[in-house]
Amino acid sequence: SQTIHQWPATLVQPVGSPLSLECTVEGTSNPNLYWYRQAAGRGLQLLFYSVGIGQISSEVPQNLSASRPQDRQFILSSKKLLLSDSGFYLCAWGGGAGGPYTQYFGPGTRLTVL
Amino acid sequence: AQKVTQAQTEISVVEKEDVTLDCVYETRDTTYYLFWYKQPPSGELVFLIRRNSFDEQNEISGRYSWNFQKSTSSFNFTITASQVVDSAVYFCALSDPVNDYKLSFGAGTTVTVRA
């Protein structure tokens, strides 16, 4: 069966510090991968998605970036965090035998920027 | 452009009551997929159901049921005999192959079930 991991689970970072969040998927190959952000009490905003290694599409211009160095690894980064980057970051995968249209989400990373 | 509207922000019920969550969507595509996800207090989004645009059959899974009506562009979700464990935020979402199956989410409905 497929599983998706995210780490760290929680993170407190000062403004201006770098960020690296990691997401890995097991049990499937060539998945579509997605990064979402959920601000406190708000809905989900798609940040990036990837349909293959090295292929990244950005949905919202911001100081965040994403990379996919391996088939089942998706990384969200920032060189300098802003207060507005605080939120709950969710990684999701889609694809495999069930088709690309259903997305399954990881446990999330709760980021607080102080 | 795709749009999903969940007009109900919060719903509060007493245990064992039924609760219906409304979802209205907009899309120009003929092929699309509709979803419901549950977000319990722990935060993880749990996939509940997927429906494609060609399948208007209603579905029942235990205490959960879904009513898909293409004529009104609605995909409503009913929890029968609610329980405290049903307390969560519920999201309706829409995707289509033209947009790489990216999900467009509604704003979510917070359901609180009181004992």
Interface residues (C-beta under 8 A of the other chain):
Chain A: N32 Y34 R42 G43 L44 L46 Y49 V51 S57 E59 F88 L90 A92 G94 P100 Y101 T102 Q103 Y104 F105 G106 P107 G108 R110
Chain B: Y33 F35 Y37 S42 G43 E44 L45 V46 F47 R50 N52 F91 S95 P97 D100 Y101 K102 L103 F105 G106 A107 G108
